[in-house]
Amino acid sequence: MKGISSIFKKGEIAFTALESAIVLTTFIVMAAVFSYVIIGAEYATSDTITSIYEGAERTGSSIELAGGVIAKASGSKVNNIILTLQLARDQPPVSVGADSSQGRMIISYSDRATYIASTDWTRNFVGENDGDGLLEQYEKVEVNITAPPDSTLQSTEAEDVVNSEFRLEIKPEIGPITPVSRIIPPQIDAVMNLK
Protein backbone atom coordinates (compact mmCIF):
# COMPACT_ATOMS: atom_id res chain seq x y z
CA MET A 1 0.00 0.00 0.00
CA LYS A 2 1.15 3.38 -0.81
CA GLY A 3 1.15 6.05 1.84
CA ILE A 4 -0.53 9.39 1.65
CA SER A 5 2.68 11.04 0.53
CA SER A 6 2.66 8.96 -2.63
CA ILE A 7 -0.53 10.71 -3.83
CA PHE A 8 1.27 14.02 -4.34
CA LYS A 9 4.02 14.55 -6.83
CA LYS A 10 7.48 15.08 -5.61
CA GLY A 11 7.93 18.57 -4.12
CA GLU A 12 4.18 19.24 -3.91
CA ILE A 13 2.78 19.89 -0.44
CA ALA A 14 -0.95 19.75 0.24
CA PHE A 15 -1.36 23.06 2.08
CA THR A 16 1.45 25.58 1.80
CA ALA A 17 2.35 28.30 4.25
CA LEU A 18 1.32 30.93 1.71
CA GLU A 19 -2.15 29.43 1.41
CA SER A 20 -2.39 29.28 5.21
CA ALA A 21 -1.55 32.98 5.42
CA ILE A 22 -4.20 33.83 2.84
CA VAL A 23 -6.88 31.87 4.72
CA LEU A 24 -5.85 33.46 8.05
CA THR A 25 -5.95 36.95 6.51
CA THR A 26 -9.41 36.23 5.09
CA PHE A 27 -10.70 35.22 8.54
CA ILE A 28 -9.25 38.39 10.09
CA VAL A 29 -10.84 40.61 7.42
CA MET A 30 -14.20 38.84 7.85
CA ALA A 31 -14.01 39.29 11.63
CA ALA A 32 -13.26 42.99 11.18
CA VAL A 33 -16.20 43.43 8.82
CA PHE A 34 -18.60 41.61 11.18
CA SER A 35 -17.40 43.60 14.19
CA TYR A 36 -17.89 46.85 12.25
CA VAL A 37 -21.42 45.80 11.33
CA ILE A 38 -22.24 44.83 14.91
CA ILE A 39 -20.84 48.07 16.36
CA GLY A 40 -22.70 50.09 13.73
CA ALA A 41 -25.88 48.13 14.41
CA GLU A 42 -25.63 48.90 18.12
CA TYR A 43 -25.71 52.65 17.46
CA ALA A 44 -28.36 52.32 14.77
CA THR A 45 -30.50 50.10 17.01
CA SER A 46 -31.17 52.82 19.58
CA ASP A 47 -32.26 55.21 16.82
CA THR A 48 -34.28 52.49 15.13
CA ILE A 49 -36.04 51.53 18.36
CA THR A 50 -36.89 55.17 19.03
CA SER A 51 -38.31 55.49 15.50
CA ILE A 52 -40.33 52.31 15.90
CA TYR A 53 -41.88 53.51 19.18
CA GLU A 54 -42.69 56.92 17.71
CA GLY A 55 -44.29 55.25 14.70
CA ALA A 56 -46.28 52.91 16.92
CA GLU A 57 -47.57 55.87 18.96
CA ARG A 58 -48.80 57.53 15.80
CA THR A 59 -50.38 54.43 14.28
CA GLY A 60 -51.80 52.86 17.43
CA SER A 61 -55.11 54.18 18.66
CA SER A 62 -54.58 56.84 21.33
CA ILE A 63 -58.18 56.79 22.59
CA GLU A 64 -60.79 54.07 22.78
CA LEU A 65 -64.39 53.53 23.80
CA ALA A 66 -65.02 52.79 27.47
CA GLY A 67 -68.50 51.30 27.46
CA GLY A 68 -71.47 51.50 25.17
CA VAL A 69 -72.73 54.07 22.70
CA ILE A 70 -76.02 55.57 23.89
CA ALA A 71 -78.60 57.32 21.67
CA LYS A 72 -81.24 59.62 23.15
CA ALA A 73 -84.40 60.18 21.13
CA SER A 74 -87.63 62.10 21.28
CA GLY A 75 -90.43 60.79 19.12
CA SER A 76 -88.89 59.27 16.02
CA LYS A 77 -85.78 61.52 16.01
CA VAL A 78 -82.44 60.70 17.58
CA ASN A 79 -81.14 63.94 19.10
CA ASN A 80 -77.95 62.95 20.90
CA ILE A 81 -75.27 60.27 20.80
CA ILE A 82 -73.35 59.76 24.03
CA LEU A 83 -70.12 57.82 24.32
CA THR A 84 -67.39 57.50 26.93
CA LEU A 85 -63.71 57.64 25.97
CA GLN A 86 -60.51 56.67 27.73
CA LEU A 87 -56.85 56.55 26.77
CA ALA A 88 -55.63 53.40 25.10
CA ARG A 89 -53.00 51.51 27.06
CA ASP A 90 -49.61 53.25 27.48
CA GLN A 91 -50.64 56.31 25.46
CA PRO A 92 -49.70 59.91 26.31
CA PRO A 93 -52.44 62.33 27.48
CA VAL A 94 -54.81 63.67 24.81
CA SER A 95 -56.18 67.21 24.85
CA VAL A 96 -59.93 67.06 24.28
CA GLY A 97 -60.89 70.66 25.08
CA ALA A 98 -64.14 71.82 26.65
CA ASP A 99 -66.33 71.33 23.56
CA SER A 100 -66.28 71.26 19.76
CA SER A 101 -65.71 75.03 19.49
CA GLN A 102 -62.11 74.67 20.74
CA GLY A 103 -61.13 72.38 17.85
CA ARG A 104 -58.87 70.16 19.97
CA MET A 105 -60.84 67.04 19.14
CA ILE A 106 -62.96 66.79 16.01
CA ILE A 107 -65.80 64.32 15.64
CA SER A 108 -67.05 63.69 12.11
CA TYR A 109 -70.44 62.17 11.35
CA SER A 110 -71.61 60.28 8.27
CA ASP A 111 -74.63 58.23 7.25
CA ARG A 112 -76.27 57.32 3.95
CA ALA A 113 -77.54 60.88 3.46
CA THR A 114 -75.05 63.19 5.19
CA TYR A 115 -71.41 63.85 5.96
CA ILE A 116 -70.55 66.45 8.59
CA ALA A 117 -66.81 67.09 8.99
CA SER A 118 -67.14 68.55 12.48
CA THR A 119 -70.17 67.93 14.70
CA ASP A 120 -71.20 69.87 17.79
CA TRP A 121 -70.36 68.13 21.05
CA THR A 122 -69.76 68.78 24.72
CA ARG A 123 -67.78 66.78 27.24
CA ASN A 124 -68.00 65.87 30.89
CA PHE A 125 -65.30 64.00 32.81
CA VAL A 126 -66.73 61.13 34.84
CA GLY A 127 -65.09 59.58 37.88
CA GLU A 128 -61.62 60.58 39.06
CA ASN A 129 -59.93 63.40 37.12
CA ASP A 130 -57.59 66.30 37.84
CA GLY A 131 -59.80 69.02 36.33
CA ASP A 132 -57.70 69.95 33.29
CA GLY A 133 -58.75 69.47 29.66
CA LEU A 134 -56.42 66.49 29.19
CA LEU A 135 -57.64 62.93 29.01
CA GLU A 136 -55.04 61.04 31.03
CA GLN A 137 -54.51 57.47 32.21
CA TYR A 138 -57.36 56.20 34.39
CA GLU A 139 -59.63 59.12 33.41
CA LYS A 140 -62.83 58.83 31.40
CA VAL A 141 -64.65 61.54 29.49
CA GLU A 142 -68.29 61.39 28.42
CA VAL A 143 -68.88 63.05 25.04
CA ASN A 144 -72.40 64.20 24.12
CA ILE A 145 -72.73 64.63 20.34
CA THR A 146 -75.64 66.54 18.85
CA ALA A 147 -77.13 64.70 15.87
CA PRO A 148 -76.66 66.87 12.75
CA PRO A 149 -79.92 68.49 11.54
CA ASP A 150 -79.81 67.01 8.00
CA SER A 151 -78.79 63.52 9.10
CA THR A 152 -80.84 60.36 8.80
CA LEU A 153 -81.12 60.36 12.61
CA GLN A 154 -83.11 63.62 12.45
CA SER A 155 -85.54 62.45 9.76
CA THR A 156 -89.21 63.05 10.48
CA GLU A 157 -90.05 59.66 8.99
CA ALA A 158 -89.50 56.88 11.55
CA GLU A 159 -88.86 54.30 8.80
CA ASP A 160 -85.83 56.33 7.69
CA VAL A 161 -84.37 56.34 11.21
CA VAL A 162 -84.88 52.71 12.26
CA ASN A 163 -82.21 50.25 11.13
CA SER A 164 -80.11 53.12 9.80
CA GLU A 165 -76.35 52.98 10.23
CA PHE A 166 -74.13 55.93 11.08
CA ARG A 167 -70.39 56.36 11.59
CA LEU A 168 -68.45 58.66 13.88
CA GLU A 169 -64.75 59.42 13.44
CA ILE A 170 -63.09 60.73 16.60
CA LYS A 171 -60.02 62.74 15.63
CA PRO A 172 -57.80 63.89 18.51
CA GLU A 173 -55.18 66.63 18.02
CA ILE A 174 -52.42 64.01 17.95
CA GLY A 175 -52.90 60.39 17.07
CA PRO A 176 -54.97 58.35 14.68
CA ILE A 177 -58.70 58.42 14.08
CA THR A 178 -60.93 56.20 16.21
CA PRO A 179 -63.94 55.03 14.17
CA VAL A 180 -67.29 54.14 15.76
CA SER A 181 -70.11 52.61 13.68
CA ARG A 182 -73.55 51.84 15.09
CA ILE A 183 -77.05 50.92 13.88
CA ILE A 184 -80.30 52.36 15.24
CA PRO A 185 -82.54 49.46 16.42
CA PRO A 186 -85.92 48.65 14.85
CA GLN A 187 -87.75 50.29 17.74
CA ILE A 188 -86.97 53.87 18.81
CA ASP A 189 -86.91 54.35 22.58
CA ALA A 190 -86.05 57.44 24.61
CA VAL A 191 -82.67 55.88 25.53
CA MET A 192 -81.01 53.15 23.43
CA ASN A 193 -77.73 51.28 23.91
CA LEU A 194 -76.59 50.89 20.29
CA LYS A 195 -74.94 47.77 18.91
CYANA upper distance limits for C-alpha pairs under 8 A (distance plus 0.5 A):
  2 LYS  CA      6 SER  CA      6.56
  3 GLY  CA      7 ILE  CA      8.03
  4 ILE  CA      8 PHE  CA      8.28
  8 PHE  CA     12 GLU  CA      6.49
  8 PHE  CA     13 ILE  CA      7.71
  8 PHE  CA     14 ALA  CA      8.17
 15 PHE  CA     19 GLU  CA      6.95
 15 PHE  CA     20 SER  CA      7.53
 16 THR  CA     20 SER  CA      6.83
 17 ALA  CA     21 ALA  CA      6.71
 18 LEU  CA     22 ILE  CA      6.84
 19 GLU  CA     23 VAL  CA      6.77
 20 SER  CA     24 LEU  CA      6.62
 21 ALA  CA     25 THR  CA      6.52
 22 ILE  CA     26 THR  CA      6.66
 23 VAL  CA     27 PHE  CA      6.86
 24 LEU  CA     28 ILE  CA      6.83
 25 THR  CA     29 VAL  CA      6.67
 26 THR  CA     30 MET  CA      6.61
 27 PHE  CA     31 ALA  CA      6.59
 28 ILE  CA     32 ALA  CA      6.70
 29 VAL  CA     33 VAL  CA      6.72
 30 MET  CA     34 PHE  CA      6.68
 31 ALA  CA     35 SER  CA      6.55
 32 ALA  CA     36 TYR  CA      6.62
 33 VAL  CA     37 VAL  CA      6.76
 34 PHE  CA     38 ILE  CA      6.63
 35 SER  CA     39 ILE  CA      6.55
 36 TYR  CA     40 GLY  CA      6.49
 37 VAL  CA     41 ALA  CA      6.41
 38 ILE  CA     42 GLU  CA      6.70
 39 ILE  CA     43 TYR  CA      7.27
 40 GLY  CA     44 ALA  CA      6.67
 41 ALA  CA     45 THR  CA      6.15
 42 GLU  CA     46 SER  CA      7.44
 43 TYR  CA     47 ASP  CA      7.57
 44 ALA  CA     48 THR  CA      6.44
 45 THR  CA     49 ILE  CA      6.38
 46 SER  CA     50 THR  CA      6.71
 47 ASP  CA     51 SER  CA      6.70
 48 THR  CA     52 ILE  CA      6.60
 49 ILE  CA     53 TYR  CA      6.72
 50 THR  CA     54 GLU  CA      6.70
 51 SER  CA     55 GLY  CA      6.54
 52 ILE  CA     56 ALA  CA      6.57
 53 TYR  CA     57 GLU  CA      6.66
 54 GLU  CA     58 ARG  CA      6.93
 55 GLY  CA     59 THR  CA      6.65
 56 ALA  CA     60 GLY  CA      6.04
 57 GLU  CA     61 SER  CA      8.23
 57 GLU  CA     62 SER  CA      7.97
 57 GLU  CA     91 GLN  CA      7.70
 57 GLU  CA    175 GLY  CA      7.75
 58 ARG  CA    174 ILE  CA      8.23
 58 ARG  CA    175 GLY  CA      5.66
 58 ARG  CA    176 PRO  CA      6.82
 59 THR  CA    175 GLY  CA      7.55
 59 THR  CA    176 PRO  CA      6.55
 60 GLY  CA    175 GLY  CA      8.11
 60 GLY  CA    176 PRO  CA      7.41
 61 SER  CA     88 ALA  CA      7.01
 61 SER  CA    175 GLY  CA      7.27
 61 SER  CA    176 PRO  CA      6.26
 61 SER  CA    177 ILE  CA      7.70
 61 SER  CA    178 THR  CA      7.13
 62 SER  CA     87 LEU  CA      6.40
 62 SER  CA     88 ALA  CA      5.71
 62 SER  CA     89 ARG  CA      8.49
 62 SER  CA     91 GLN  CA      6.23
 62 SER  CA     92 PRO  CA      8.12
 62 SER  CA     94 VAL  CA      8.17
 62 SER  CA    175 GLY  CA      6.29
 62 SER  CA    176 PRO  CA      7.33
 63 ILE  CA     85 LEU  CA      7.04
 63 ILE  CA     86 GLN  CA      6.14
 63 ILE  CA     87 LEU  CA      4.89
 63 ILE  CA     88 ALA  CA      5.43
 63 ILE  CA     94 VAL  CA      8.47
 63 ILE  CA    178 THR  CA      7.47
 64 GLU  CA     85 LEU  CA      6.10
 64 GLU  CA     86 GLN  CA      6.10
 64 GLU  CA     87 LEU  CA      6.64
 64 GLU  CA     88 ALA  CA      6.21
 64 GLU  CA    178 THR  CA      7.40
 65 LEU  CA     83 LEU  CA      7.68
 65 LEU  CA     84 THR  CA      6.38
 65 LEU  CA     85 LEU  CA      5.20
 65 LEU  CA     86 GLN  CA      6.85
 66 ALA  CA     83 LEU  CA      8.32
 66 ALA  CA     84 THR  CA      5.80
 66 ALA  CA     85 LEU  CA      5.74
 66 ALA  CA     86 GLN  CA      6.45
 66 ALA  CA    140 LYS  CA      8.03
 67 GLY  CA     83 LEU  CA      7.91
 67 GLY  CA     84 THR  CA      6.82
 68 GLY  CA     83 LEU  CA      7.02
 68 GLY  CA     84 THR  CA      7.97
 68 GLY  CA    193 ASN  CA      6.89
 68 GLY  CA    194 LEU  CA      7.59
 69 VAL  CA     81 ILE  CA      7.47
 69 VAL  CA     82 ILE  CA      6.38
 69 VAL  CA     83 LEU  CA      5.35
 69 VAL  CA     84 THR  CA      8.13
 69 VAL  CA    182 ARG  CA      8.48
 69 VAL  CA    193 ASN  CA      6.35
 69 VAL  CA    194 LEU  CA      6.05
 69 VAL  CA    195 LYS  CA      8.17
 70 ILE  CA     81 ILE  CA      6.17
 70 ILE  CA     82 ILE  CA      5.47
 70 ILE  CA     83 LEU  CA      6.83
 70 ILE  CA    191 VAL  CA      7.35
 70 ILE  CA    192 MET  CA      6.06
 70 ILE  CA    193 ASN  CA      5.12
 70 ILE  CA    194 LEU  CA      6.43
 71 ALA  CA     78 VAL  CA      7.05
 71 ALA  CA     79 ASN  CA      8.05
 71 ALA  CA     80 ASN  CA      6.23
 71 ALA  CA     81 ILE  CA      5.03
 71 ALA  CA     82 ILE  CA      6.75
 71 ALA  CA    191 VAL  CA      6.29
 71 ALA  CA    192 MET  CA      5.62
 71 ALA  CA    193 ASN  CA      6.99
 71 ALA  CA    194 LEU  CA      7.38
 72 LYS  CA     78 VAL  CA      6.30
 72 LYS  CA     79 ASN  CA      6.42
 72 LYS  CA     80 ASN  CA      5.70
 72 LYS  CA     81 ILE  CA      6.95
 72 LYS  CA     82 ILE  CA      8.44
 72 LYS  CA    189 ASP  CA      8.26
 72 LYS  CA    190 ALA  CA      5.97
 72 LYS  CA    191 VAL  CA      5.15
 72 LYS  CA    192 MET  CA      6.98
 73 ALA  CA     77 LYS  CA      5.97
 73 ALA  CA     78 VAL  CA      4.59
 73 ALA  CA     79 ASN  CA      5.87
 73 ALA  CA     80 ASN  CA      7.53
 73 ALA  CA    188 ILE  CA      7.70
 73 ALA  CA    189 ASP  CA      7.01
 73 ALA  CA    190 ALA  CA      5.23
 73 ALA  CA    191 VAL  CA      6.89
 74 SER  CA     78 VAL  CA      7.02
 74 SER  CA     79 ASN  CA      7.58
 74 SER  CA    189 ASP  CA      8.40
 74 SER  CA    190 ALA  CA      6.45
 75 GLY  CA    188 ILE  CA      8.25
 75 GLY  CA    190 ALA  CA      8.29
 76 SER  CA    155 SER  CA      8.27
 76 SER  CA    156 THR  CA      7.22
 76 SER  CA    157 GLU  CA      7.64
 76 SER  CA    158 ALA  CA      5.61
 76 SER  CA    161 VAL  CA      7.73
 76 SER  CA    188 ILE  CA      6.88
 77 LYS  CA    153 LEU  CA      6.38
 77 LYS  CA    154 GLN  CA      5.42
 77 LYS  CA    155 SER  CA      6.82
 77 LYS  CA    156 THR  CA      7.18
 77 LYS  CA    158 ALA  CA      7.94
 77 LYS  CA    161 VAL  CA      7.70
 78 VAL  CA    147 ALA  CA      7.36
 78 VAL  CA    153 LEU  CA      5.65
 78 VAL  CA    154 GLN  CA      6.44
 78 VAL  CA    161 VAL  CA      8.46
 79 ASN  CA    146 THR  CA      6.59
 79 ASN  CA    147 ALA  CA      5.70
 79 ASN  CA    153 LEU  CA      7.91
 79 ASN  CA    154 GLN  CA      7.44
 80 ASN  CA    144 ASN  CA      7.03
 80 ASN  CA    145 ILE  CA      6.01
 80 ASN  CA    146 THR  CA      5.24
 80 ASN  CA    147 ALA  CA      5.89
 81 ILE  CA    144 ASN  CA      6.39
 81 ILE  CA    145 ILE  CA      5.57
 81 ILE  CA    146 THR  CA      7.08
 81 ILE  CA    147 ALA  CA      7.38
 82 ILE  CA    142 GLU  CA      7.40
 82 ILE  CA    143 VAL  CA      6.14
 82 ILE  CA    144 ASN  CA      5.04
 82 ILE  CA    145 ILE  CA      6.64
 83 LEU  CA    142 GLU  CA      6.23
 83 LEU  CA    143 VAL  CA      5.92
 83 LEU  CA    144 ASN  CA      7.28
 84 THR  CA    140 LYS  CA      7.03
 84 THR  CA    141 VAL  CA      6.02
 84 THR  CA    142 GLU  CA      4.76
 84 THR  CA    143 VAL  CA      6.54
 85 LEU  CA    140 LYS  CA      6.13
 85 LEU  CA    141 VAL  CA      5.85
 85 LEU  CA    142 GLU  CA      6.91
 85 LEU  CA    143 VAL  CA      8.04
 86 GLN  CA    135 LEU  CA      7.51
 86 GLN  CA    136 GLU  CA      8.25
 86 GLN  CA    137 GLN  CA      8.04
 86 GLN  CA    138 TYR  CA      7.89
 86 GLN  CA    139 GLU  CA      6.75
 86 GLN  CA    140 LYS  CA      5.35
 86 GLN  CA    141 VAL  CA      7.13
 87 LEU  CA     91 GLN  CA      6.85
 87 LEU  CA     92 PRO  CA      8.41
 87 LEU  CA     93 PRO  CA      7.80
 87 LEU  CA     94 VAL  CA      8.16
 87 LEU  CA    135 LEU  CA      7.31
 87 LEU  CA    136 GLU  CA      6.95
 87 LEU  CA    137 GLN  CA      6.49
 87 LEU  CA    138 TYR  CA      8.15
 87 LEU  CA    139 GLU  CA      8.14
 87 LEU  CA    140 LYS  CA      8.40
 91 GLN  CA    137 GLN  CA      8.37
 92 PRO  CA    136 GLU  CA      7.71
 92 PRO  CA    137 GLN  CA      8.49
 93 PRO  CA    134 LEU  CA      6.51
 93 PRO  CA    135 LEU  CA      5.95
 93 PRO  CA    136 GLU  CA      5.09
 93 PRO  CA    137 GLN  CA      7.59
 94 VAL  CA    134 LEU  CA      5.95
 94 VAL  CA    135 LEU  CA      5.61
 94 VAL  CA    136 GLU  CA      7.26
 94 VAL  CA    172 PRO  CA      7.47
 94 VAL  CA    173 GLU  CA      7.92
 94 VAL  CA    174 ILE  CA      7.77
 95 SER  CA    104 ARG  CA      6.81
 95 SER  CA    105 MET  CA      7.87
 95 SER  CA    133 GLY  CA      6.40
 95 SER  CA    134 LEU  CA      4.90
 95 SER  CA    135 LEU  CA      6.64
 95 SER  CA    172 PRO  CA      7.84
 95 SER  CA    173 GLU  CA      7.43
 96 VAL  CA    104 ARG  CA      5.92
 96 VAL  CA    105 MET  CA      5.72
 96 VAL  CA    133 GLY  CA      6.51
 96 VAL  CA    134 LEU  CA      6.56
 96 VAL  CA    135 LEU  CA      7.18
 96 VAL  CA    172 PRO  CA      7.42
 96 VAL  CA    173 GLU  CA      8.38
 97 GLY  CA    102 GLN  CA      6.53
 97 GLY  CA    103 GLY  CA      7.94
 97 GLY  CA    104 ARG  CA      6.02
 97 GLY  CA    105 MET  CA      7.46
 97 GLY  CA    133 GLY  CA      5.69
 97 GLY  CA    134 LEU  CA      7.87
 98 ALA  CA    102 GLN  CA      7.37
 98 ALA  CA    122 THR  CA      7.17
 98 ALA  CA    123 ARG  CA      6.75
 98 ALA  CA    133 GLY  CA      7.11
 99 ASP  CA    103 GLY  CA      8.29
 99 ASP  CA    120 ASP  CA      8.19
 99 ASP  CA    121 TRP  CA      6.22
 99 ASP  CA    122 THR  CA      4.92
 99 ASP  CA    123 ARG  CA      6.53
100 SER  CA    104 ARG  CA      7.99
100 SER  CA    105 MET  CA      7.42
100 SER  CA    106 ILE  CA      7.21
100 SER  CA    118 SER  CA      8.31
100 SER  CA    119 THR  CA      7.70
100 SER  CA    120 ASP  CA      5.97
100 SER  CA    121 TRP  CA      5.80
100 SER  CA    122 THR  CA      7.05
101 SER  CA    120 ASP  CA      8.22
104 ARG  CA    172 PRO  CA      7.03
104 ARG  CA    173 GLU  CA      5.97
105 MET  CA    170 ILE  CA      7.67
105 MET  CA    171 LYS  CA      6.11
105 MET  CA    172 PRO  CA      4.92
105 MET  CA    173 GLU  CA      6.28
106 ILE  CA    118 SER  CA      6.24
106 ILE  CA    119 THR  CA      7.92
106 ILE  CA    170 ILE  CA      6.59
106 ILE  CA    171 LYS  CA      5.52
106 ILE  CA    172 PRO  CA      6.93
107 ILE  CA    117 ALA  CA      7.78
107 ILE  CA    118 SER  CA      5.95
107 ILE  CA    119 THR  CA      6.25
107 ILE  CA    168 LEU  CA      6.99
107 ILE  CA    169 GLU  CA      5.97
107 ILE  CA    170 ILE  CA      5.09
107 ILE  CA    171 LYS  CA      6.49
108 SER  CA    115 TYR  CA      8.03
108 SER  CA    116 ILE  CA      6.18
108 SER  CA    117 ALA  CA      5.12
108 SER  CA    118 SER  CA      5.37
108 SER  CA    119 THR  CA      6.37
108 SER  CA    168 LEU  CA      6.01
108 SER  CA    169 GLU  CA      5.53
108 SER  CA    170 ILE  CA      7.18
108 SER  CA    171 LYS  CA      8.42
109 TYR  CA    114 THR  CA      8.25
109 TYR  CA    115 TYR  CA      6.22
109 TYR  CA    116 ILE  CA      5.59
109 TYR  CA    117 ALA  CA      7.05
109 TYR  CA    118 SER  CA      7.77
109 TYR  CA    119 THR  CA      7.17
109 TYR  CA    148 PRO  CA      8.42
109 TYR  CA    166 PHE  CA      7.75
109 TYR  CA    167 ARG  CA      6.32
109 TYR  CA    168 LEU  CA      5.27
109 TYR  CA    169 GLU  CA      7.16
110 SER  CA    114 THR  CA      5.96
110 SER  CA    115 TYR  CA      4.75
110 SER  CA    116 ILE  CA      6.77
110 SER  CA    151 SER  CA      8.42
110 SER  CA    166 PHE  CA      6.26
110 SER  CA    167 ARG  CA      5.78
110 SER  CA    168 LEU  CA      7.14
111 ASP  CA    115 TYR  CA      7.11
111 ASP  CA    151 SER  CA      7.48
111 ASP  CA    152 THR  CA      7.25
111 ASP  CA    164 SER  CA      8.41
111 ASP  CA    165 GLU  CA      6.77
111 ASP  CA    166 PHE  CA      4.99
111 ASP  CA    167 ARG  CA      6.84
112 ARG  CA    152 THR  CA      7.83
112 ARG  CA    165 GLU  CA      8.14
112 ARG  CA    166 PHE  CA      8.07
113 ALA  CA    150 ASP  CA      8.45
113 ALA  CA    151 SER  CA      6.84
113 ALA  CA    152 THR  CA      6.80
114 THR  CA    150 ASP  CA      7.22
114 THR  CA    151 SER  CA      5.91
114 THR  CA    152 THR  CA      7.89
116 ILE  CA    148 PRO  CA      7.90
119 THR  CA    145 ILE  CA      7.52
119 THR  CA    146 THR  CA      7.51
119 THR  CA    147 ALA  CA      8.26
119 THR  CA    148 PRO  CA      7.35
120 ASP  CA    145 ILE  CA      6.53
120 ASP  CA    146 THR  CA      6.15
121 TRP  CA    143 VAL  CA      7.13
121 TRP  CA    144 ASN  CA      5.89
121 TRP  CA    145 ILE  CA      4.79
121 TRP  CA    146 THR  CA      6.43
122 THR  CA    143 VAL  CA      6.31
122 THR  CA    144 ASN  CA      5.83
122 THR  CA    145 ILE  CA      7.23
123 ARG  CA    141 VAL  CA      7.01
123 ARG  CA    142 GLU  CA      6.04
123 ARG  CA    143 VAL  CA      4.97
123 ARG  CA    144 ASN  CA      6.64
124 ASN  CA    141 VAL  CA      6.14
124 ASN  CA    142 GLU  CA      5.63
124 ASN  CA    143 VAL  CA      7.06
125 PHE  CA    129 ASN  CA      7.41
125 PHE  CA    139 GLU  CA      8.00
125 PHE  CA    140 LYS  CA      6.39
125 PHE  CA    141 VAL  CA      4.67
125 PHE  CA    142 GLU  CA      6.42
126 VAL  CA    139 GLU  CA      8.01
126 VAL  CA    140 LYS  CA      6.18
126 VAL  CA    141 VAL  CA      6.25
126 VAL  CA    142 GLU  CA      7.11
127 GLY  CA    139 GLU  CA      7.57
127 GLY  CA    140 LYS  CA      7.41
128 GLU  CA    138 TYR  CA      8.19
128 GLU  CA    139 GLU  CA      6.66
128 GLU  CA    140 LYS  CA      8.44
129 ASN  CA    139 GLU  CA      6.17
129 ASN  CA    140 LYS  CA      8.37
135 LEU  CA    139 GLU  CA      6.65
135 LEU  CA    140 LYS  CA      7.53
135 LEU  CA    141 VAL  CA      7.66
147 ALA  CA    151 SER  CA      7.57
147 ALA  CA    153 LEU  CA      7.23
147 ALA  CA    154 GLN  CA      7.47
148 PRO  CA    153 LEU  CA      8.39
148 PRO  CA    154 GLN  CA      7.72
149 PRO  CA    154 GLN  CA      6.40
150 ASP  CA    154 GLN  CA      7.00
150 ASP  CA    155 SER  CA      8.04
151 SER  CA    155 SER  CA      7.37
152 THR  CA    160 ASP  CA      7.01
152 THR  CA    161 VAL  CA      6.36
152 THR  CA    164 SER  CA      7.84
153 LEU  CA    160 ASP  CA      8.41
153 LEU  CA    161 VAL  CA      5.85
153 LEU  CA    164 SER  CA      8.33
154 GLN  CA    161 VAL  CA      7.99
155 SER  CA    160 ASP  CA      6.96
155 SER  CA    161 VAL  CA      6.88
157 GLU  CA    161 VAL  CA      7.44
158 ALA  CA    162 VAL  CA      6.76
160 ASP  CA    164 SER  CA      7.39
161 VAL  CA    184 ILE  CA      7.47
162 VAL  CA    184 ILE  CA      5.97
162 VAL  CA    185 PRO  CA      6.27
162 VAL  CA    186 PRO  CA      5.42
162 VAL  CA    187 GLN  CA      7.14
162 VAL  CA    188 ILE  CA      7.47
163 ASN  CA    183 ILE  CA      6.38
163 ASN  CA    184 ILE  CA      5.49
163 ASN  CA    185 PRO  CA      5.85
163 ASN  CA    186 PRO  CA      5.99
164 SER  CA    183 ILE  CA      6.05
164 SER  CA    184 ILE  CA      5.99
164 SER  CA    185 PRO  CA      8.44
165 GLU  CA    181 SER  CA      7.64
165 GLU  CA    182 ARG  CA      6.22
165 GLU  CA    183 ILE  CA      4.75
165 GLU  CA    184 ILE  CA      6.90
166 PHE  CA    181 SER  CA      6.32
166 PHE  CA    182 ARG  CA      6.26
166 PHE  CA    183 ILE  CA      6.94
167 ARG  CA    179 PRO  CA      7.58
167 ARG  CA    180 VAL  CA      6.16
167 ARG  CA    181 SER  CA      4.80
167 ARG  CA    182 ARG  CA      7.03
168 LEU  CA    179 PRO  CA      6.30
168 LEU  CA    180 VAL  CA      5.53
168 LEU  CA    181 SER  CA      6.78
169 GLU  CA    177 ILE  CA      6.66
169 GLU  CA    178 THR  CA      6.21
169 GLU  CA    179 PRO  CA      5.02
169 GLU  CA    180 VAL  CA      6.80
170 ILE  CA    177 ILE  CA      6.06
170 ILE  CA    178 THR  CA      5.53
170 ILE  CA    179 PRO  CA      6.76
170 ILE  CA    180 VAL  CA      8.36
171 LYS  CA    175 GLY  CA      8.13
171 LYS  CA    176 PRO  CA      7.26
171 LYS  CA    177 ILE  CA      5.28
171 LYS  CA    178 THR  CA      7.14
172 PRO  CA    176 PRO  CA      7.81
172 PRO  CA    177 ILE  CA      7.60
182 ARG  CA    194 LEU  CA      6.60
182 ARG  CA    195 LYS  CA      6.25
183 ILE  CA    194 LEU  CA      6.93
183 ILE  CA    195 LYS  CA      6.81
184 ILE  CA    188 ILE  CA      8.22
184 ILE  CA    194 LEU  CA      6.94
184 ILE  CA    195 LYS  CA      8.46
185 PRO  CA    194 LEU  CA      7.74
188 ILE  CA    192 MET  CA      8.08
